[in-house]
Amino acid sequence: MADLKLVVFDVDGTLIDSIAHIETVMDQAFTANDLPKPQPGAVRNLIGVSLLGLLDKLHPGLSETQLHRLAQTYMDMFSASSTTLPIQQTAPLFPGARAALEALRAREDLLLGLATGKSRRGLNRLLDAHTLDMFFVTTHVADDHPSKPHPAMLLATLTDTGVDAESAIMIGDTSFDLDMARAAGVKSVGVGWGNHPVETLQANADAILHDFAKLPDLIDELLVAR
């Protein structure tokens, strides 16, 4: 395993363009619970945080019962709309994402993983819809770990693969992803098309990616052969 490198991806905002759908369902869930809708941009700023943590930040002061009821409403509505609407409407892949995954998977020196704030149910639905399962040897979700930027999910991918932190890299679109990477001791790449602006990412990212086609070369630059 010493020669292997690990590339871990975030999902929403990094591989999948899902923010419009998430915001729409979030508004519906708040309305269904007689709560004011989140302010414009508020959900986008918190993507990557676990659902309960996100809801608590969107509407501080809810009781535990109210918070869990709101979370369940959101999950039920999100599941229903994801089942009835086409995946290309609710959660399309970003341009170049699949080609990049295919190029990386073809390399014998790389393993691919996922570390996402999605639930296991939500991630599995997405992987099935896009037939992405074959790309990733390890996947970790918010169901089983503290919310980003806690490094638990990323550390678990290292344990699963046996790859050292110095030979791993995190690809994400939010400061939560980059802070998680730093806490885990791995390199990080912020993407220029996601939920947090590039200006926010530049402070902590080892590099910024603006085109998926350039990812293989960028990985080689950051993860020098050991």
Biotite code that builds the C-alpha atoms (Angstrom):
import biotite.structure as struc

atoms = struc.array([
    struc.Atom([0.000, 0.000, 0.000], chain_id="A", res_id=1, res_name="MET", atom_name="CA", element="C"),
    struc.Atom([3.011, 2.323, 0.405], chain_id="A", res_id=2, res_name="ALA", atom_name="CA", element="C"),
    struc.Atom([2.969, 3.358, -3.265], chain_id="A", res_id=3, res_name="ASP", atom_name="CA", element="C"),
    struc.Atom([-0.771, 3.931, -3.435], chain_id="A", res_id=4, res_name="LEU", atom_name="CA", element="C"),
    struc.Atom([-2.367, 7.356, -3.272], chain_id="A", res_id=5, res_name="LYS", atom_name="CA", element="C"),
    struc.Atom([-5.904, 8.154, -2.139], chain_id="A", res_id=6, res_name="LEU", atom_name="CA", element="C"),
    struc.Atom([-8.180, 10.783, -3.683], chain_id="A", res_id=7, res_name="VAL", atom_name="CA", element="C"),
    struc.Atom([-11.290, 11.537, -1.616], chain_id="A", res_id=8, res_name="VAL", atom_name="CA", element="C"),
    struc.Atom([-14.187, 13.523, -3.064], chain_id="A", res_id=9, res_name="PHE", atom_name="CA", element="C"),
    struc.Atom([-16.973, 15.481, -1.492], chain_id="A", res_id=10, res_name="ASP", atom_name="CA", element="C"),
    struc.Atom([-20.309, 14.988, -3.310], chain_id="A", res_id=11, res_name="VAL", atom_name="CA", element="C"),
    struc.Atom([-22.746, 17.928, -3.311], chain_id="A", res_id=12, res_name="ASP", atom_name="CA", element="C"),
    struc.Atom([-21.138, 20.916, -5.001], chain_id="A", res_id=13, res_name="GLY", atom_name="CA", element="C"),
    struc.Atom([-18.065, 18.940, -6.032], chain_id="A", res_id=14, res_name="THR", atom_name="CA", element="C"),
    struc.Atom([-19.245, 16.029, -8.177], chain_id="A", res_id=15, res_name="LEU", atom_name="CA", element="C"),
    struc.Atom([-22.973, 16.758, -8.163], chain_id="A", res_id=16, res_name="ILE", atom_name="CA", element="C"),
    struc.Atom([-24.776, 20.019, -8.987], chain_id="A", res_id=17, res_name="ASP", atom_name="CA", element="C"),
    struc.Atom([-27.562, 19.630, -6.432], chain_id="A", res_id=18, res_name="SER", atom_name="CA", element="C"),
    struc.Atom([-27.869, 23.002, -4.711], chain_id="A", res_id=19, res_name="ILE", atom_name="CA", element="C"),
    struc.Atom([-31.018, 24.188, -6.533], chain_id="A", res_id=20, res_name="ALA", atom_name="CA", element="C"),
    struc.Atom([-32.889, 21.019, -5.594], chain_id="A", res_id=21, res_name="HIS", atom_name="CA", element="C"),
    struc.Atom([-31.653, 21.117, -1.997], chain_id="A", res_id=22, res_name="ILE", atom_name="CA", element="C"),
    struc.Atom([-32.708, 24.747, -1.591], chain_id="A", res_id=23, res_name="GLU", atom_name="CA", element="C"),
    struc.Atom([-36.157, 24.082, -3.064], chain_id="A", res_id=24, res_name="THR", atom_name="CA", element="C"),
    struc.Atom([-36.851, 21.126, -0.786], chain_id="A", res_id=25, res_name="VAL", atom_name="CA", element="C"),
    struc.Atom([-35.464, 22.975, 2.223], chain_id="A", res_id=26, res_name="MET", atom_name="CA", element="C"),
    struc.Atom([-37.906, 25.827, 1.622], chain_id="A", res_id=27, res_name="ASP", atom_name="CA", element="C"),
    struc.Atom([-40.765, 23.324, 1.345], chain_id="A", res_id=28, res_name="GLN", atom_name="CA", element="C"),
    struc.Atom([-39.756, 21.558, 4.568], chain_id="A", res_id=29, res_name="ALA", atom_name="CA", element="C"),
    struc.Atom([-39.607, 24.807, 6.541], chain_id="A", res_id=30, res_name="PHE", atom_name="CA", element="C"),
    struc.Atom([-42.985, 25.885, 5.166], chain_id="A", res_id=31, res_name="THR", atom_name="CA", element="C"),
    struc.Atom([-44.524, 22.520, 6.062], chain_id="A", res_id=32, res_name="ALA", atom_name="CA", element="C"),
    struc.Atom([-43.345, 23.041, 9.647], chain_id="A", res_id=33, res_name="ASN", atom_name="CA", element="C"),
    struc.Atom([-44.740, 26.608, 9.827], chain_id="A", res_id=34, res_name="ASP", atom_name="CA", element="C"),
    struc.Atom([-41.258, 28.102, 9.919], chain_id="A", res_id=35, res_name="LEU", atom_name="CA", element="C"),
    struc.Atom([-39.912, 30.994, 7.838], chain_id="A", res_id=36, res_name="PRO", atom_name="CA", element="C"),
    struc.Atom([-37.909, 29.949, 4.799], chain_id="A", res_id=37, res_name="LYS", atom_name="CA", element="C"),
    struc.Atom([-34.121, 30.252, 5.057], chain_id="A", res_id=38, res_name="PRO", atom_name="CA", element="C"),
    struc.Atom([-32.602, 33.469, 3.796], chain_id="A", res_id=39, res_name="GLN", atom_name="CA", element="C"),
    struc.Atom([-31.296, 33.376, 0.202], chain_id="A", res_id=40, res_name="PRO", atom_name="CA", element="C"),
    struc.Atom([-27.832, 31.827, 0.135], chain_id="A", res_id=41, res_name="GLY", atom_name="CA", element="C"),
    struc.Atom([-28.023, 30.512, 3.702], chain_id="A", res_id=42, res_name="ALA", atom_name="CA", element="C"),
    struc.Atom([-28.361, 26.863, 2.718], chain_id="A", res_id=43, res_name="VAL", atom_name="CA", element="C"),
    struc.Atom([-25.571, 27.110, 0.137], chain_id="A", res_id=44, res_name="ARG", atom_name="CA", element="C"),
    struc.Atom([-23.197, 28.466, 2.774], chain_id="A", res_id=45, res_name="ASN", atom_name="CA", element="C"),
    struc.Atom([-23.832, 25.447, 5.016], chain_id="A", res_id=46, res_name="LEU", atom_name="CA", element="C"),
    struc.Atom([-23.757, 22.603, 2.481], chain_id="A", res_id=47, res_name="ILE", atom_name="CA", element="C"),
    struc.Atom([-21.419, 19.918, 3.771], chain_id="A", res_id=48, res_name="GLY", atom_name="CA", element="C"),
    struc.Atom([-22.503, 20.194, 7.386], chain_id="A", res_id=49, res_name="VAL", atom_name="CA", element="C"),
    struc.Atom([-24.619, 17.306, 8.693], chain_id="A", res_id=50, res_name="SER", atom_name="CA", element="C"),
    struc.Atom([-28.371, 17.802, 8.263], chain_id="A", res_id=51, res_name="LEU", atom_name="CA", element="C"),
    struc.Atom([-29.192, 18.386, 11.936], chain_id="A", res_id=52, res_name="LEU", atom_name="CA", element="C"),
    struc.Atom([-26.308, 20.813, 12.262], chain_id="A", res_id=53, res_name="GLY", atom_name="CA", element="C"),
    struc.Atom([-27.386, 22.651, 9.120], chain_id="A", res_id=54, res_name="LEU", atom_name="CA", element="C"),
    struc.Atom([-30.987, 22.976, 10.295], chain_id="A", res_id=55, res_name="LEU", atom_name="CA", element="C"),
    struc.Atom([-29.913, 24.137, 13.731], chain_id="A", res_id=56, res_name="ASP", atom_name="CA", element="C"),
    struc.Atom([-27.818, 26.895, 12.152], chain_id="A", res_id=57, res_name="LYS", atom_name="CA", element="C"),
    struc.Atom([-30.618, 27.882, 9.770], chain_id="A", res_id=58, res_name="LEU", atom_name="CA", element="C"),
    struc.Atom([-33.121, 28.211, 12.614], chain_id="A", res_id=59, res_name="HIS", atom_name="CA", element="C"),
    struc.Atom([-31.409, 28.406, 16.023], chain_id="A", res_id=60, res_name="PRO", atom_name="CA", element="C"),
    struc.Atom([-33.475, 27.757, 19.104], chain_id="A", res_id=61, res_name="GLY", atom_name="CA", element="C"),
    struc.Atom([-35.602, 24.846, 17.925], chain_id="A", res_id=62, res_name="LEU", atom_name="CA", element="C"),
    struc.Atom([-36.217, 22.138, 20.489], chain_id="A", res_id=63, res_name="SER", atom_name="CA", element="C"),
    struc.Atom([-34.746, 18.720, 19.867], chain_id="A", res_id=64, res_name="GLU", atom_name="CA", element="C"),
    struc.Atom([-38.215, 17.442, 18.944], chain_id="A", res_id=65, res_name="THR", atom_name="CA", element="C"),
    struc.Atom([-38.785, 20.294, 16.478], chain_id="A", res_id=66, res_name="GLN", atom_name="CA", element="C"),
    struc.Atom([-35.335, 19.865, 14.986], chain_id="A", res_id=67, res_name="LEU", atom_name="CA", element="C"),
    struc.Atom([-35.797, 16.148, 14.377], chain_id="A", res_id=68, res_name="HIS", atom_name="CA", element="C"),
    struc.Atom([-39.301, 16.704, 12.991], chain_id="A", res_id=69, res_name="ARG", atom_name="CA", element="C"),
    struc.Atom([-37.929, 19.272, 10.538], chain_id="A", res_id=70, res_name="LEU", atom_name="CA", element="C"),
    struc.Atom([-35.110, 16.927, 9.544], chain_id="A", res_id=71, res_name="ALA", atom_name="CA", element="C"),
    struc.Atom([-37.556, 14.082, 8.927], chain_id="A", res_id=72, res_name="GLN", atom_name="CA", element="C"),
    struc.Atom([-39.798, 16.330, 6.847], chain_id="A", res_id=73, res_name="THR", atom_name="CA", element="C"),
    struc.Atom([-36.843, 17.384, 4.734], chain_id="A", res_id=74, res_name="TYR", atom_name="CA", element="C"),
    struc.Atom([-35.617, 13.806, 4.253], chain_id="A", res_id=75, res_name="MET", atom_name="CA", element="C"),
    struc.Atom([-39.082, 12.555, 3.307], chain_id="A", res_id=76, res_name="ASP", atom_name="CA", element="C"),
    struc.Atom([-39.651, 15.389, 0.831], chain_id="A", res_id=77, res_name="MET", atom_name="CA", element="C"),
    struc.Atom([-36.168, 15.055, -0.625], chain_id="A", res_id=78, res_name="PHE", atom_name="CA", element="C"),
    struc.Atom([-36.584, 11.304, -1.055], chain_id="A", res_id=79, res_name="SER", atom_name="CA", element="C"),
    struc.Atom([-39.995, 11.706, -2.702], chain_id="A", res_id=80, res_name="ALA", atom_name="CA", element="C"),
    struc.Atom([-38.821, 14.351, -5.159], chain_id="A", res_id=81, res_name="SER", atom_name="CA", element="C"),
    struc.Atom([-35.626, 12.445, -5.950], chain_id="A", res_id=82, res_name="SER", atom_name="CA", element="C"),
    struc.Atom([-37.707, 9.385, -6.780], chain_id="A", res_id=83, res_name="THR", atom_name="CA", element="C"),
    struc.Atom([-40.233, 11.145, -8.998], chain_id="A", res_id=84, res_name="THR", atom_name="CA", element="C"),
    struc.Atom([-38.016, 13.674, -10.791], chain_id="A", res_id=85, res_name="LEU", atom_name="CA", element="C"),
    struc.Atom([-35.230, 12.770, -13.257], chain_id="A", res_id=86, res_name="PRO", atom_name="CA", element="C"),
    struc.Atom([-31.721, 12.712, -11.806], chain_id="A", res_id=87, res_name="ILE", atom_name="CA", element="C"),
    struc.Atom([-30.540, 15.179, -14.432], chain_id="A", res_id=88, res_name="GLN", atom_name="CA", element="C"),
    struc.Atom([-33.000, 17.689, -13.020], chain_id="A", res_id=89, res_name="GLN", atom_name="CA", element="C"),
    struc.Atom([-32.320, 17.200, -9.322], chain_id="A", res_id=90, res_name="THR", atom_name="CA", element="C"),
    struc.Atom([-28.658, 16.155, -9.167], chain_id="A", res_id=91, res_name="ALA", atom_name="CA", element="C"),
    struc.Atom([-26.708, 16.165, -12.440], chain_id="A", res_id=92, res_name="PRO", atom_name="CA", element="C"),
    struc.Atom([-22.989, 15.511, -12.515], chain_id="A", res_id=93, res_name="LEU", atom_name="CA", element="C"),
    struc.Atom([-20.864, 18.584, -13.106], chain_id="A", res_id=94, res_name="PHE", atom_name="CA", element="C"),
    struc.Atom([-19.337, 18.748, -16.610], chain_id="A", res_id=95, res_name="PRO", atom_name="CA", element="C"),
    struc.Atom([-16.247, 16.568, -16.824], chain_id="A", res_id=96, res_name="GLY", atom_name="CA", element="C"),
    struc.Atom([-16.824, 14.794, -13.510], chain_id="A", res_id=97, res_name="ALA", atom_name="CA", element="C"),
    struc.Atom([-17.420, 11.327, -14.907], chain_id="A", res_id=98, res_name="ARG", atom_name="CA", element="C"),
    struc.Atom([-14.541, 11.541, -17.370], chain_id="A", res_id=99, res_name="ALA", atom_name="CA", element="C"),
    struc.Atom([-12.234, 12.584, -14.538], chain_id="A", res_id=100, res_name="ALA", atom_name="CA", element="C"),
    struc.Atom([-13.366, 9.678, -12.368], chain_id="A", res_id=101, res_name="LEU", atom_name="CA", element="C"),
    struc.Atom([-12.815, 7.266, -15.241], chain_id="A", res_id=102, res_name="GLU", atom_name="CA", element="C"),
    struc.Atom([-9.311, 8.602, -15.852], chain_id="A", res_id=103, res_name="ALA", atom_name="CA", element="C"),
    struc.Atom([-8.372, 8.347, -12.183], chain_id="A", res_id=104, res_name="LEU", atom_name="CA", element="C"),
    struc.Atom([-9.862, 4.878, -11.743], chain_id="A", res_id=105, res_name="ARG", atom_name="CA", element="C"),
    struc.Atom([-7.796, 3.599, -14.672], chain_id="A", res_id=106, res_name="ALA", atom_name="CA", element="C"),
    struc.Atom([-4.577, 4.406, -12.826], chain_id="A", res_id=107, res_name="ARG", atom_name="CA", element="C"),
    struc.Atom([-2.968, 1.645, -10.797], chain_id="A", res_id=108, res_name="GLU", atom_name="CA", element="C"),
    struc.Atom([-1.464, 4.074, -8.282], chain_id="A", res_id=109, res_name="ASP", atom_name="CA", element="C"),
    struc.Atom([-4.748, 5.682, -7.164], chain_id="A", res_id=110, res_name="LEU", atom_name="CA", element="C"),
    struc.Atom([-7.681, 4.688, -4.976], chain_id="A", res_id=111, res_name="LEU", atom_name="CA", element="C"),
    struc.Atom([-10.843, 6.796, -4.867], chain_id="A", res_id=112, res_name="LEU", atom_name="CA", element="C"),
    struc.Atom([-13.154, 7.503, -1.941], chain_id="A", res_id=113, res_name="GLY", atom_name="CA", element="C"),
    struc.Atom([-16.039, 9.700, -0.820], chain_id="A", res_id=114, res_name="LEU", atom_name="CA", element="C"),
    struc.Atom([-16.535, 11.738, 2.356], chain_id="A", res_id=115, res_name="ALA", atom_name="CA", element="C"),
    struc.Atom([-19.909, 13.465, 2.330], chain_id="A", res_id=116, res_name="THR", atom_name="CA", element="C"),
    struc.Atom([-22.438, 15.117, 4.596], chain_id="A", res_id=117, res_name="GLY", atom_name="CA", element="C"),
    struc.Atom([-25.182, 13.140, 2.830], chain_id="A", res_id=118, res_name="LYS", atom_name="CA", element="C"),
    struc.Atom([-26.985, 10.266, 4.514], chain_id="A", res_id=119, res_name="SER", atom_name="CA", element="C"),
    struc.Atom([-26.173, 6.704, 3.504], chain_id="A", res_id=120, res_name="ARG", atom_name="CA", element="C"),
    struc.Atom([-29.615, 6.378, 1.923], chain_id="A", res_id=121, res_name="ARG", atom_name="CA", element="C"),
    struc.Atom([-29.152, 9.568, -0.057], chain_id="A", res_id=122, res_name="GLY", atom_name="CA", element="C"),
    struc.Atom([-25.660, 8.657, -1.197], chain_id="A", res_id=123, res_name="LEU", atom_name="CA", element="C"),
    struc.Atom([-26.668, 5.158, -2.288], chain_id="A", res_id=124, res_name="ASN", atom_name="CA", element="C"),
    struc.Atom([-29.583, 6.564, -4.282], chain_id="A", res_id=125, res_name="ARG", atom_name="CA", element="C"),
    struc.Atom([-27.243, 8.983, -6.030], chain_id="A", res_id=126, res_name="LEU", atom_name="CA", element="C"),
    struc.Atom([-24.563, 6.389, -6.757], chain_id="A", res_id=127, res_name="LEU", atom_name="CA", element="C"),
    struc.Atom([-27.156, 4.020, -8.191], chain_id="A", res_id=128, res_name="ASP", atom_name="CA", element="C"),
    struc.Atom([-28.784, 6.699, -10.344], chain_id="A", res_id=129, res_name="ALA", atom_name="CA", element="C"),
    struc.Atom([-25.459, 7.738, -11.870], chain_id="A", res_id=130, res_name="HIS", atom_name="CA", element="C"),
    struc.Atom([-23.910, 4.228, -11.803], chain_id="A", res_id=131, res_name="THR", atom_name="CA", element="C"),
    struc.Atom([-20.926, 5.515, -9.847], chain_id="A", res_id=132, res_name="LEU", atom_name="CA", element="C"),
    struc.Atom([-20.498, 2.666, -7.358], chain_id="A", res_id=133, res_name="ASP", atom_name="CA", element="C"),
    struc.Atom([-17.582, 1.083, -9.214], chain_id="A", res_id=134, res_name="MET", atom_name="CA", element="C"),
    struc.Atom([-15.359, 4.125, -8.837], chain_id="A", res_id=135, res_name="PHE", atom_name="CA", element="C"),
    struc.Atom([-15.026, 4.220, -5.047], chain_id="A", res_id=136, res_name="PHE", atom_name="CA", element="C"),
    struc.Atom([-13.359, 1.734, -2.734], chain_id="A", res_id=137, res_name="VAL", atom_name="CA", element="C"),
    struc.Atom([-14.453, 3.577, 0.414], chain_id="A", res_id=138, res_name="THR", atom_name="CA", element="C"),
    struc.Atom([-17.420, 5.844, 1.171], chain_id="A", res_id=139, res_name="THR", atom_name="CA", element="C"),
    struc.Atom([-18.252, 7.606, 4.433], chain_id="A", res_id=140, res_name="HIS", atom_name="CA", element="C"),
    struc.Atom([-21.362, 9.614, 5.309], chain_id="A", res_id=141, res_name="VAL", atom_name="CA", element="C"),
    struc.Atom([-22.746, 11.844, 8.045], chain_id="A", res_id=142, res_name="ALA", atom_name="CA", element="C"),
    struc.Atom([-24.822, 8.979, 9.506], chain_id="A", res_id=143, res_name="ASP", atom_name="CA", element="C"),
    struc.Atom([-21.726, 7.443, 11.055], chain_id="A", res_id=144, res_name="ASP", atom_name="CA", element="C"),
    struc.Atom([-19.449, 10.379, 11.876], chain_id="A", res_id=145, res_name="HIS", atom_name="CA", element="C"),
    struc.Atom([-19.358, 13.843, 13.418], chain_id="A", res_id=146, res_name="PRO", atom_name="CA", element="C"),
    struc.Atom([-20.135, 16.632, 10.982], chain_id="A", res_id=147, res_name="SER", atom_name="CA", element="C"),
    struc.Atom([-17.427, 18.213, 8.847], chain_id="A", res_id=148, res_name="LYS", atom_name="CA", element="C"),
    struc.Atom([-14.984, 19.781, 9.500], chain_id="A", res_id=149, res_name="PRO", atom_name="CA", element="C"),
    struc.Atom([-14.309, 17.053, 12.067], chain_id="A", res_id=150, res_name="HIS", atom_name="CA", element="C"),
    struc.Atom([-11.761, 14.738, 10.381], chain_id="A", res_id=151, res_name="PRO", atom_name="CA", element="C"),
    struc.Atom([-13.436, 11.436, 11.327], chain_id="A", res_id=152, res_name="ALA", atom_name="CA", element="C"),
    struc.Atom([-14.795, 10.631, 7.853], chain_id="A", res_id=153, res_name="MET", atom_name="CA", element="C"),
    struc.Atom([-11.500, 11.370, 6.168], chain_id="A", res_id=154, res_name="LEU", atom_name="CA", element="C"),
    struc.Atom([-9.489, 9.446, 8.743], chain_id="A", res_id=155, res_name="LEU", atom_name="CA", element="C"),
    struc.Atom([-11.811, 6.483, 8.189], chain_id="A", res_id=156, res_name="ALA", atom_name="CA", element="C"),
    struc.Atom([-11.009, 6.491, 4.458], chain_id="A", res_id=157, res_name="THR", atom_name="CA", element="C"),
    struc.Atom([-7.315, 6.325, 5.327], chain_id="A", res_id=158, res_name="LEU", atom_name="CA", element="C"),
    struc.Atom([-7.922, 3.394, 7.652], chain_id="A", res_id=159, res_name="THR", atom_name="CA", element="C"),
    struc.Atom([-10.027, 1.596, 5.048], chain_id="A", res_id=160, res_name="ASP", atom_name="CA", element="C"),
    struc.Atom([-7.361, 1.873, 2.368], chain_id="A", res_id=161, res_name="THR", atom_name="CA", element="C"),
    struc.Atom([-4.170, 1.734, 4.401], chain_id="A", res_id=162, res_name="GLY", atom_name="CA", element="C"),
    struc.Atom([-2.906, 4.883, 2.695], chain_id="A", res_id=163, res_name="VAL", atom_name="CA", element="C"),
    struc.Atom([-0.867, 7.378, 4.734], chain_id="A", res_id=164, res_name="ASP", atom_name="CA", element="C"),
    struc.Atom([-2.211, 10.901, 5.165], chain_id="A", res_id=165, res_name="ALA", atom_name="CA", element="C"),
    struc.Atom([0.799, 12.272, 3.287], chain_id="A", res_id=166, res_name="GLU", atom_name="CA", element="C"),
    struc.Atom([-0.319, 10.296, 0.228], chain_id="A", res_id=167, res_name="SER", atom_name="CA", element="C"),
    struc.Atom([-3.948, 11.435, 0.291], chain_id="A", res_id=168, res_name="ALA", atom_name="CA", element="C"),
    struc.Atom([-5.852, 14.402, -1.046], chain_id="A", res_id=169, res_name="ILE", atom_name="CA", element="C"),
    struc.Atom([-9.345, 15.807, -0.437], chain_id="A", res_id=170, res_name="MET", atom_name="CA", element="C"),
    struc.Atom([-11.346, 17.409, -3.269], chain_id="A", res_id=171, res_name="ILE", atom_name="CA", element="C"),
    struc.Atom([-14.163, 19.667, -2.062], chain_id="A", res_id=172, res_name="GLY", atom_name="CA", element="C"),
    struc.Atom([-16.150, 22.823, -2.671], chain_id="A", res_id=173, res_name="ASP", atom_name="CA", element="C"),
    struc.Atom([-16.507, 24.256, 0.846], chain_id="A", res_id=174, res_name="THR", atom_name="CA", element="C"),
    struc.Atom([-14.319, 25.491, 3.654], chain_id="A", res_id=175, res_name="SER", atom_name="CA", element="C"),
    struc.Atom([-15.677, 22.572, 5.715], chain_id="A", res_id=176, res_name="PHE", atom_name="CA", element="C"),
    struc.Atom([-13.999, 20.131, 3.297], chain_id="A", res_id=177, res_name="ASP", atom_name="CA", element="C"),
    struc.Atom([-10.702, 21.988, 3.400], chain_id="A", res_id=178, res_name="LEU", atom_name="CA", element="C"),
    struc.Atom([-10.712, 22.347, 7.186], chain_id="A", res_id=179, res_name="ASP", atom_name="CA", element="C"),
    struc.Atom([-11.449, 18.625, 7.466], chain_id="A", res_id=180, res_name="MET", atom_name="CA", element="C"),
    struc.Atom([-8.484, 17.883, 5.216], chain_id="A", res_id=181, res_name="ALA", atom_name="CA", element="C"),
    struc.Atom([-6.180, 20.061, 7.270], chain_id="A", res_id=182, res_name="ARG", atom_name="CA", element="C"),
    struc.Atom([-7.347, 18.397, 10.500], chain_id="A", res_id=183, res_name="ALA", atom_name="CA", element="C"),
    struc.Atom([-6.648, 14.980, 8.989], chain_id="A", res_id=184, res_name="ALA", atom_name="CA", element="C"),
    struc.Atom([-3.230, 15.999, 7.698], chain_id="A", res_id=185, res_name="GLY", atom_name="CA", element="C"),
    struc.Atom([-4.016, 15.514, 4.004], chain_id="A", res_id=186, res_name="VAL", atom_name="CA", element="C"),
    struc.Atom([-3.655, 17.825, 1.004], chain_id="A", res_id=187, res_name="LYS", atom_name="CA", element="C"),
    struc.Atom([-6.730, 19.657, -0.261], chain_id="A", res_id=188, res_name="SER", atom_name="CA", element="C"),
    struc.Atom([-8.086, 20.993, -3.535], chain_id="A", res_id=189, res_name="VAL", atom_name="CA", element="C"),
    struc.Atom([-10.967, 23.449, -3.676], chain_id="A", res_id=190, res_name="GLY", atom_name="CA", element="C"),
    struc.Atom([-13.138, 23.439, -6.788], chain_id="A", res_id=191, res_name="VAL", atom_name="CA", element="C"),
    struc.Atom([-14.119, 26.657, -8.512], chain_id="A", res_id=192, res_name="GLY", atom_name="CA", element="C"),
    struc.Atom([-17.713, 25.707, -9.317], chain_id="A", res_id=193, res_name="TRP", atom_name="CA", element="C"),
    struc.Atom([-19.187, 24.768, -5.938], chain_id="A", res_id=194, res_name="GLY", atom_name="CA", element="C"),
    struc.Atom([-21.103, 26.281, -3.051], chain_id="A", res_id=195, res_name="ASN", atom_name="CA", element="C"),
    struc.Atom([-18.376, 28.411, -1.456], chain_id="A", res_id=196, res_name="HIS", atom_name="CA", element="C"),
    struc.Atom([-16.665, 31.150, -3.480], chain_id="A", res_id=197, res_name="PRO", atom_name="CA", element="C"),
    struc.Atom([-13.072, 30.664, -4.582], chain_id="A", res_id=198, res_name="VAL", atom_name="CA", element="C"),
    struc.Atom([-12.018, 33.605, -2.438], chain_id="A", res_id=199, res_name="GLU", atom_name="CA", element="C"),
    struc.Atom([-13.168, 31.693, 0.648], chain_id="A", res_id=200, res_name="THR", atom_name="CA", element="C"),
    struc.Atom([-11.381, 28.501, -0.397], chain_id="A", res_id=201, res_name="LEU", atom_name="CA", element="C"),
    struc.Atom([-8.030, 30.000, -1.346], chain_id="A", res_id=202, res_name="GLN", atom_name="CA", element="C"),
    struc.Atom([-6.987, 30.643, 2.239], chain_id="A", res_id=203, res_name="ALA", atom_name="CA", element="C"),
    struc.Atom([-6.861, 26.933, 3.137], chain_id="A", res_id=204, res_name="ASN", atom_name="CA", element="C"),
    struc.Atom([-6.632, 25.002, -0.147], chain_id="A", res_id=205, res_name="ALA", atom_name="CA", element="C"),
    struc.Atom([-3.333, 23.671, -1.464], chain_id="A", res_id=206, res_name="ASP", atom_name="CA", element="C"),
    struc.Atom([-4.720, 24.344, -4.941], chain_id="A", res_id=207, res_name="ALA", atom_name="CA", element="C"),
    struc.Atom([-7.875, 25.486, -6.731], chain_id="A", res_id=208, res_name="ILE", atom_name="CA", element="C"),
    struc.Atom([-9.311, 23.424, -9.591], chain_id="A", res_id=209, res_name="LEU", atom_name="CA", element="C"),
    struc.Atom([-11.310, 25.146, -12.328], chain_id="A", res_id=210, res_name="HIS", atom_name="CA", element="C"),
    struc.Atom([-11.542, 22.281, -14.828], chain_id="A", res_id=211, res_name="ASP", atom_name="CA", element="C"),
    struc.Atom([-12.021, 18.572, -14.063], chain_id="A", res_id=212, res_name="PHE", atom_name="CA", element="C"),
    struc.Atom([-9.789, 17.704, -17.040], chain_id="A", res_id=213, res_name="ALA", atom_name="CA", element="C"),
    struc.Atom([-6.803, 19.132, -15.164], chain_id="A", res_id=214, res_name="LYS", atom_name="CA", element="C"),
    struc.Atom([-7.357, 17.066, -12.018], chain_id="A", res_id=215, res_name="LEU", atom_name="CA", element="C"),
    struc.Atom([-5.035, 14.128, -12.847], chain_id="A", res_id=216, res_name="PRO", atom_name="CA", element="C"),
    struc.Atom([-2.061, 16.446, -13.430], chain_id="A", res_id=217, res_name="ASP", atom_name="CA", element="C"),
    struc.Atom([-2.899, 18.454, -10.315], chain_id="A", res_id=218, res_name="LEU", atom_name="CA", element="C"),
    struc.Atom([-2.937, 15.307, -8.199], chain_id="A", res_id=219, res_name="ILE", atom_name="CA", element="C"),
    struc.Atom([0.511, 14.395, -9.504], chain_id="A", res_id=220, res_name="ASP", atom_name="CA", element="C"),
    struc.Atom([1.794, 17.865, -8.636], chain_id="A", res_id=221, res_name="GLU", atom_name="CA", element="C"),
    struc.Atom([0.486, 17.739, -5.092], chain_id="A", res_id=222, res_name="LEU", atom_name="CA", element="C"),
    struc.Atom([1.178, 14.099, -4.300], chain_id="A", res_id=223, res_name="LEU", atom_name="CA", element="C"),
    struc.Atom([4.785, 13.747, -5.356], chain_id="A", res_id=224, res_name="VAL", atom_name="CA", element="C"),
    struc.Atom([5.962, 10.148, -5.699], chain_id="A", res_id=225, res_name="ALA", atom_name="CA", element="C"),
    struc.Atom([7.141, 8.932, -2.300], chain_id="A", res_id=226, res_name="ARG", atom_name="CA", element="C"),
])
